[in-house]
């Protein structure tokens, strides 16, 4: 299983990434060590805003790529209402293979 995720940074910017373990990766971003992305080390991380699961790396990479092409206002709309992922990306990728996850996102992420 792969996950594509969007993080809210301390400067209100958004970071999009891909992982096989969402909890581990989020913790790596928070710790700001060598395993975190340069972007999140510089901008800091507040929380996970959204994430999607999919079955393999290829389709996860496609979603990550196309999300990164969107402007910030489009990403914000997707975070607020997942319907917008279809509005912006349905002609680019097969939206049906991605499932939005909510299991450990409230508004602030709590890691056990």
N, C-alpha and C positions, 0 to 999 in steps of 0.2 A: 504494500500500500504506500502511496506517495501522497504528500500534502503540498498544496500551494497556499501561501499565507500572505496576509498584509499586516504589517505592524504600524502602529502610530508611534512616531518619534516625539521626543520632547519639544522639538521646534514645530510640531504639528505636521511635519512631512510624513509621507507614507513610504514604507519599504516593502517590496514584494520579493518573496523567496520561495524555495522548494526544499523539502526534507522528507525523510522516511519516518521521523519521530518528532512530532510537533512539540511535545513537552520538552524534550532534550534540547531541541534547536532554540526554542524560546529562552530557555535557561542560559544557553551559550550566548545569545544576544544580550541578555541582562548582565551577565558576568563581564562582558566586554573584553574577554581574553582573545588569544590568537585565533580561536575557532569562530569568533563572531565576525560578521561582515565589517569591512572598513567603514561602510556607510553608517552602520548602527553604532560603531565605536565613536564616531564623530558626532552623530546627532542624538545619541541616547535613545532608549526605548521606553515607552510608557505601557503599551498593551498590544495584544493581538486584537485586530479589528474584525478580521474575517479569515476563514480558511476553508478549503475544499479538498475532498479526498478523491483519488482516482487510482486505477489499478496498476498503471505502469509509468515508468520514467518518461517515456516519449510523450504521452498525452499530458502529463504534468508539466513538462517543459514547454509544450505548446501553450497551455493556459498561462504559465508564468510569462512567456514572451509577449502574448497579446495583452495581458493586463499591464505590462510595462509600457506598452505603446499608448495607453489611455492617458488623458490629462487628469490632473488631480480632482477636478469637479466630477468627472465621470467615475473615478474610483470611489469618491465619497458617495455617489448615488448607489453604486453596487454594494458598498458597506451597509448603507441604510436599507436598501431593498434589493434582494438578490435577483429580482425580475430584470433589473437593468443589465445583468450580465448577458442575457439574451438580446436585449436591445442593441448593445454595443458589439457583441462578439458572435452572434448566431451565424453570420455569413463567413466567419473566419475559421471556426472550430465547431466540433460536434458537442454542443453544450450538455447533451444528455449523459455524457460519460463522467461528468463532474457532479459531486454531491456536496452541497454546502453543509458544513458541520457547525453545530452549536453546543456540543456536549461539555466543553470546558470554557466557554466564553459566556460571561454575563456581560457586564460592561467593563469591568476590571477583571483580568484573568487571575484565577486562584490556582496555584500549582500545589498538588498534594505531595 
